[in-house]
Amino acid sequence: MSREQAVYKGVNVQRTPDLNQLRCLCHAPILPYTSPSLLLLLLSLLCLVSTPGCRKKRPAAPPAPRPVYVAMGASDTQSVGASRQEMGYVYQILRRLRAETGANWKLENVGKSGALVTDLAERQLPLAVRFKPKVVTLWTGGNDVRGDISLQTFEENLERIFQTLTTKTDAVIAAANLPRMSEQPFAAAMSAAEKRQMQTRADAINAITTRLAQKYGVHVVDLGAGDLMYNPANMAADGLHLNDAGHTGLAERFWAVLSETVQAKK
């Protein structure tokens, strides 16, 4: 018989295999004979199945995606008036989401100080959709009242925002309306005529917000009720922006609207 040899895993194996030697390779039982080549194949398969060092570990399952909370708006989203960023209402809502749902929510704050409704529609909205949020909060209108934007422009842009968010995301959406701006501390220095003009515009913007929210199923956070937006104890030194206590109260108003729906979608 020829003495030609084959090499198997570094062991010299003759054509008539040393079965005990092969058995050591994979700790597999000796199989009844059949053909040497078939025996080598079977032993190789047994090695892969039964020897830990031969098996490849399955890749770990990818982590579940983190739910995203998007905040849209103006200076209040940037914690203006609060003592530090994390005291802003947006960051308080984020902590509440994490605590109440047990999920590691991610915040995407696309708000910008001084933003008008047109800024929300043109710049913030595309970002919000891209982040695929589960929760969206927005507060707009105050800068539009003082900036003299037309009511038609406000309505067209707010409708674009509501329509896009409700059709291109599955987020729970909460939008705050405007308080009675003529009764806020900052308005104390204004004339009676200026107050009336400002309040007329604020009332019209609130009517638009309410009507569009009903049309698109957006939750409205009512800031006209109670003394949250009128009590100087809740306001920063400028009488317009909220301080820490005011931001906490605003976060609670938003959470009162969000909580039931967010909990149901856990």
Contacts in CASP RR format, 6 or more apart in sequence:
PFRMAT RR
TARGET T0000
AUTHOR 0000-0000-0000
METHOD contacts of the structure
MODEL  1
MSREQAVYKGVNVQRTPDLNQLRCLCHAPILPYTSPSLLLLLLSLLCLVS
TPGCRKKRPAAPPAPRPVYVAMGASDTQSVGASRQEMGYVYQILRRLRAE
TGANWKLENVGKSGALVTDLAERQLPLAVRFKPKVVTLWTGGNDVRGDIS
LQTFEENLERIFQTLTTKTDAVIAAANLPRMSEQPFAAAMSAAEKRQMQT
RADAINAITTRLAQKYGVHVVDLGAGDLMYNPANMAADGLHLNDAGHTGL
AERFWAVLSETVQAKK
1 15 0 8 1.000
1 16 0 8 1.000
2 15 0 8 1.000
3 14 0 8 1.000
4 15 0 8 1.000
5 12 0 8 1.000
5 13 0 8 1.000
5 14 0 8 1.000
5 15 0 8 1.000
6 13 0 8 1.000
6 14 0 8 1.000
6 15 0 8 1.000
7 13 0 8 1.000
8 22 0 8 1.000
8 25 0 8 1.000
8 40 0 8 1.000
9 25 0 8 1.000
11 21 0 8 1.000
11 22 0 8 1.000
11 25 0 8 1.000
13 21 0 8 1.000
13 22 0 8 1.000
13 40 0 8 1.000
15 36 0 8 1.000
16 36 0 8 1.000
17 36 0 8 1.000
17 39 0 8 1.000
17 40 0 8 1.000
19 30 0 8 1.000
19 39 0 8 1.000
20 30 0 8 1.000
22 39 0 8 1.000
22 40 0 8 1.000
22 43 0 8 1.000
23 29 0 8 1.000
23 30 0 8 1.000
23 43 0 8 1.000
25 43 0 8 1.000
25 47 0 8 1.000
26 43 0 8 1.000
26 44 0 8 1.000
26 46 0 8 1.000
26 47 0 8 1.000
26 50 0 8 1.000
26 51 0 8 1.000
26 54 0 8 1.000
27 50 0 8 1.000
27 51 0 8 1.000
28 43 0 8 1.000
28 46 0 8 1.000
28 47 0 8 1.000
28 50 0 8 1.000
31 39 0 8 1.000
31 42 0 8 1.000
31 43 0 8 1.000
33 39 0 8 1.000
47 54 0 8 1.000
48 54 0 8 1.000
48 55 0 8 1.000
49 55 0 8 1.000
66 103 0 8 1.000
66 104 0 8 1.000
66 105 0 8 1.000
66 106 0 8 1.000
67 97 0 8 1.000
67 101 0 8 1.000
67 103 0 8 1.000
67 105 0 8 1.000
67 106 0 8 1.000
67 134 0 8 1.000
67 135 0 8 1.000
68 105 0 8 1.000
68 106 0 8 1.000
68 107 0 8 1.000
68 108 0 8 1.000
68 131 0 8 1.000
68 132 0 8 1.000
68 133 0 8 1.000
68 134 0 8 1.000
68 135 0 8 1.000
69 93 0 8 1.000
69 94 0 8 1.000
69 97 0 8 1.000
69 105 0 8 1.000
69 106 0 8 1.000
69 107 0 8 1.000
69 108 0 8 1.000
69 133 0 8 1.000
69 134 0 8 1.000
69 135 0 8 1.000
69 136 0 8 1.000
69 137 0 8 1.000
70 107 0 8 1.000
70 108 0 8 1.000
70 109 0 8 1.000
70 110 0 8 1.000
70 127 0 8 1.000
70 128 0 8 1.000
70 131 0 8 1.000
70 133 0 8 1.000
70 135 0 8 1.000
70 136 0 8 1.000
70 137 0 8 1.000
70 171 0 8 1.000
71 77 0 8 1.000
71 90 0 8 1.000
71 93 0 8 1.000
71 107 0 8 1.000
71 108 0 8 1.000
71 109 0 8 1.000
71 110 0 8 1.000
71 111 0 8 1.000
71 136 0 8 1.000
71 137 0 8 1.000
71 138 0 8 1.000
72 110 0 8 1.000
72 111 0 8 1.000
72 120 0 8 1.000
72 124 0 8 1.000
72 125 0 8 1.000
72 128 0 8 1.000
72 136 0 8 1.000
72 137 0 8 1.000
72 138 0 8 1.000
72 139 0 8 1.000
72 140 0 8 1.000
72 161 0 8 1.000
73 110 0 8 1.000
73 111 0 8 1.000
73 112 0 8 1.000
73 115 0 8 1.000
73 120 0 8 1.000
73 124 0 8 1.000
73 138 0 8 1.000
73 139 0 8 1.000
73 140 0 8 1.000
74 111 0 8 1.000
74 112 0 8 1.000
74 113 0 8 1.000
74 114 0 8 1.000
74 115 0 8 1.000
74 139 0 8 1.000
74 140 0 8 1.000
74 142 0 8 1.000
74 143 0 8 1.000
75 113 0 8 1.000
75 114 0 8 1.000
75 241 0 8 1.000
76 88 0 8 1.000
76 89 0 8 1.000
76 90 0 8 1.000
76 139 0 8 1.000
76 241 0 8 1.000
76 242 0 8 1.000
76 247 0 8 1.000
76 250 0 8 1.000
77 90 0 8 1.000
77 109 0 8 1.000
77 111 0 8 1.000
77 112 0 8 1.000
77 139 0 8 1.000
78 109 0 8 1.000
78 111 0 8 1.000
78 112 0 8 1.000
78 113 0 8 1.000
79 85 0 8 1.000
79 86 0 8 1.000
79 87 0 8 1.000
79 88 0 8 1.000
79 89 0 8 1.000
79 90 0 8 1.000
79 91 0 8 1.000
79 247 0 8 1.000
80 113 0 8 1.000
80 236 0 8 1.000
80 241 0 8 1.000
81 236 0 8 1.000
81 238 0 8 1.000
81 241 0 8 1.000
81 242 0 8 1.000
81 243 0 8 1.000
81 247 0 8 1.000
82 88 0 8 1.000
82 242 0 8 1.000
82 243 0 8 1.000
82 244 0 8 1.000
82 247 0 8 1.000
83 243 0 8 1.000
83 244 0 8 1.000
85 91 0 8 1.000
86 92 0 8 1.000
87 244 0 8 1.000
87 247 0 8 1.000
87 248 0 8 1.000
88 244 0 8 1.000
88 247 0 8 1.000
88 251 0 8 1.000
89 242 0 8 1.000
89 246 0 8 1.000
89 247 0 8 1.000
89 248 0 8 1.000
89 249 0 8 1.000
89 250 0 8 1.000
89 251 0 8 1.000
89 254 0 8 1.000
90 107 0 8 1.000
90 109 0 8 1.000
90 137 0 8 1.000
90 251 0 8 1.000
91 107 0 8 1.000
92 247 0 8 1.000
92 248 0 8 1.000
92 251 0 8 1.000
93 137 0 8 1.000
93 251 0 8 1.000
93 254 0 8 1.000
93 255 0 8 1.000
93 258 0 8 1.000
94 105 0 8 1.000
94 107 0 8 1.000
96 251 0 8 1.000
96 255 0 8 1.000
97 103 0 8 1.000
97 105 0 8 1.000
97 135 0 8 1.000
97 262 0 8 1.000
98 104 0 8 1.000
98 105 0 8 1.000
100 259 0 8 1.000
100 262 0 8 1.000
100 263 0 8 1.000
101 262 0 8 1.000
101 263 0 8 1.000
101 266 0 8 1.000
103 266 0 8 1.000
105 135 0 8 1.000
108 127 0 8 1.000
108 128 0 8 1.000
108 131 0 8 1.000
108 133 0 8 1.000
110 123 0 8 1.000
110 124 0 8 1.000
110 127 0 8 1.000
110 128 0 8 1.000
111 120 0 8 1.000
111 124 0 8 1.000
112 119 0 8 1.000
112 123 0 8 1.000
112 124 0 8 1.000
114 143 0 8 1.000
115 124 0 8 1.000
115 140 0 8 1.000
115 143 0 8 1.000
116 140 0 8 1.000
116 141 0 8 1.000
116 143 0 8 1.000
116 144 0 8 1.000
116 147 0 8 1.000
116 149 0 8 1.000
117 140 0 8 1.000
117 141 0 8 1.000
117 144 0 8 1.000
117 149 0 8 1.000
117 153 0 8 1.000
117 154 0 8 1.000
117 157 0 8 1.000
117 158 0 8 1.000
117 161 0 8 1.000
118 149 0 8 1.000
118 153 0 8 1.000
118 157 0 8 1.000
120 138 0 8 1.000
120 140 0 8 1.000
120 157 0 8 1.000
120 161 0 8 1.000
121 157 0 8 1.000
121 158 0 8 1.000
121 160 0 8 1.000
121 161 0 8 1.000
125 160 0 8 1.000
125 161 0 8 1.000
125 164 0 8 1.000
125 165 0 8 1.000
128 136 0 8 1.000
128 165 0 8 1.000
128 169 0 8 1.000
129 164 0 8 1.000
129 165 0 8 1.000
129 168 0 8 1.000
129 169 0 8 1.000
132 169 0 8 1.000
133 169 0 8 1.000
133 171 0 8 1.000
134 170 0 8 1.000
134 171 0 8 1.000
134 172 0 8 1.000
134 262 0 8 1.000
134 265 0 8 1.000
135 171 0 8 1.000
135 172 0 8 1.000
135 173 0 8 1.000
135 174 0 8 1.000
135 258 0 8 1.000
135 262 0 8 1.000
136 165 0 8 1.000
136 169 0 8 1.000
136 171 0 8 1.000
136 172 0 8 1.000
136 173 0 8 1.000
136 174 0 8 1.000
137 173 0 8 1.000
137 174 0 8 1.000
137 175 0 8 1.000
137 176 0 8 1.000
137 254 0 8 1.000
137 258 0 8 1.000
138 161 0 8 1.000
138 173 0 8 1.000
138 174 0 8 1.000
138 175 0 8 1.000
138 176 0 8 1.000
139 175 0 8 1.000
139 176 0 8 1.000
139 221 0 8 1.000
140 158 0 8 1.000
140 175 0 8 1.000
141 154 0 8 1.000
141 178 0 8 1.000
141 205 0 8 1.000
142 178 0 8 1.000
142 181 0 8 1.000
142 202 0 8 1.000
142 205 0 8 1.000
144 154 0 8 1.000
144 205 0 8 1.000
145 178 0 8 1.000
145 181 0 8 1.000
145 198 0 8 1.000
145 201 0 8 1.000
145 202 0 8 1.000
145 205 0 8 1.000
146 198 0 8 1.000
151 201 0 8 1.000
151 204 0 8 1.000
151 205 0 8 1.000
151 208 0 8 1.000
154 205 0 8 1.000
154 208 0 8 1.000
155 208 0 8 1.000
155 212 0 8 1.000
158 208 0 8 1.000
158 209 0 8 1.000
158 212 0 8 1.000
159 212 0 8 1.000
159 215 0 8 1.000
162 173 0 8 1.000
162 175 0 8 1.000
162 212 0 8 1.000
162 213 0 8 1.000
162 215 0 8 1.000
162 216 0 8 1.000
162 217 0 8 1.000
162 218 0 8 1.000
163 216 0 8 1.000
165 171 0 8 1.000
165 173 0 8 1.000
165 216 0 8 1.000
165 218 0 8 1.000
166 173 0 8 1.000
166 216 0 8 1.000
166 217 0 8 1.000
166 218 0 8 1.000
172 219 0 8 1.000
172 258 0 8 1.000
172 261 0 8 1.000
172 262 0 8 1.000
172 265 0 8 1.000
173 216 0 8 1.000
173 217 0 8 1.000
173 218 0 8 1.000
173 219 0 8 1.000
174 218 0 8 1.000
174 219 0 8 1.000
174 220 0 8 1.000
174 221 0 8 1.000
174 254 0 8 1.000
174 257 0 8 1.000
174 258 0 8 1.000
175 209 0 8 1.000
175 213 0 8 1.000
175 218 0 8 1.000
175 219 0 8 1.000
175 220 0 8 1.000
175 221 0 8 1.000
176 220 0 8 1.000
176 221 0 8 1.000
176 223 0 8 1.000
176 250 0 8 1.000
176 253 0 8 1.000
176 254 0 8 1.000
177 205 0 8 1.000
177 206 0 8 1.000
177 209 0 8 1.000
177 210 0 8 1.000
177 220 0 8 1.000
177 221 0 8 1.000
177 222 0 8 1.000
177 223 0 8 1.000
177 224 0 8 1.000
178 202 0 8 1.000
178 205 0 8 1.000
178 206 0 8 1.000
178 209 0 8 1.000
178 223 0 8 1.000
178 224 0 8 1.000
179 223 0 8 1.000
179 224 0 8 1.000
179 228 0 8 1.000
179 229 0 8 1.000
179 230 0 8 1.000
180 199 0 8 1.000
180 202 0 8 1.000
180 224 0 8 1.000
180 229 0 8 1.000
180 230 0 8 1.000
181 187 0 8 1.000
181 198 0 8 1.000
181 199 0 8 1.000
181 202 0 8 1.000
182 190 0 8 1.000
182 195 0 8 1.000
182 196 0 8 1.000
182 198 0 8 1.000
182 199 0 8 1.000
182 202 0 8 1.000
183 230 0 8 1.000
184 229 0 8 1.000
184 230 0 8 1.000
184 235 0 8 1.000
184 239 0 8 1.000
184 240 0 8 1.000
185 230 0 8 1.000
185 232 0 8 1.000
185 235 0 8 1.000
185 239 0 8 1.000
185 240 0 8 1.000
186 238 0 8 1.000
186 239 0 8 1.000
186 240 0 8 1.000
187 195 0 8 1.000
187 198 0 8 1.000
190 198 0 8 1.000
209 220 0 8 1.000
210 220 0 8 1.000
212 218 0 8 1.000
213 219 0 8 1.000
213 220 0 8 1.000
219 257 0 8 1.000
219 258 0 8 1.000
219 261 0 8 1.000
220 257 0 8 1.000
221 253 0 8 1.000
221 254 0 8 1.000
221 256 0 8 1.000
221 257 0 8 1.000
222 253 0 8 1.000
223 229 0 8 1.000
223 250 0 8 1.000
223 253 0 8 1.000
227 234 0 8 1.000
228 234 0 8 1.000
228 246 0 8 1.000
228 249 0 8 1.000
228 250 0 8 1.000
228 253 0 8 1.000
232 239 0 8 1.000
233 245 0 8 1.000
234 242 0 8 1.000
234 243 0 8 1.000
234 245 0 8 1.000
234 246 0 8 1.000
234 249 0 8 1.000
235 241 0 8 1.000
235 242 0 8 1.000
235 243 0 8 1.000
235 246 0 8 1.000
236 242 0 8 1.000
236 243 0 8 1.000
242 250 0 8 1.000
END
